[in-house]
């Protein structure tokens, strides 16, 4: 059965993750799992950090939040 937007809105994160993993949900995930917050994490080599930051700044109008990271924790190893 293909989930409806209402199904996804009321889904638990584990359910939404499984549906995405099985390619049963091929729409944006915004608005899914009502009551939870969606976040993204990017981990990349330090050498690519500035380019990635510039990319995020250039494309931030495509995201709901236009907030930029306020700090970056360097790898001290």
Secondary structure in CASP SS format (residue, H / E / C, confidence):
PFRMAT SS
TARGET T0000
AUTHOR 0000-0000-0000
METHOD secondary structure of the structure
MODEL  1
X C 1.00
X C 1.00
X C 1.00
X C 1.00
X H 1.00
X H 1.00
X H 1.00
X H 1.00
X H 1.00
X C 1.00
X C 1.00
X C 1.00
X H 1.00
X H 1.00
X H 1.00
X H 1.00
X H 1.00
X H 1.00
X H 1.00
X H 1.00
X H 1.00
X C 1.00
X C 1.00
X C 1.00
X C 1.00
X C 1.00
X C 1.00
X C 1.00
X C 1.00
X C 1.00
X C 1.00
X C 1.00
X C 1.00
X C 1.00
X C 1.00
X C 1.00
X C 1.00
X C 1.00
X C 1.00
X C 1.00
X C 1.00
X C 1.00
X C 1.00
X C 1.00
X C 1.00
X H 1.00
X H 1.00
X H 1.00
X H 1.00
X H 1.00
X H 1.00
X H 1.00
X H 1.00
X H 1.00
X H 1.00
X H 1.00
X H 1.00
X H 1.00
X H 1.00
X H 1.00
X H 1.00
X H 1.00
X C 1.00
X C 1.00
X C 1.00
X C 1.00
X C 1.00
X C 1.00
X C 1.00
X C 1.00
X C 1.00
X C 1.00
X C 1.00
X C 1.00
X C 1.00
X C 1.00
X C 1.00
END
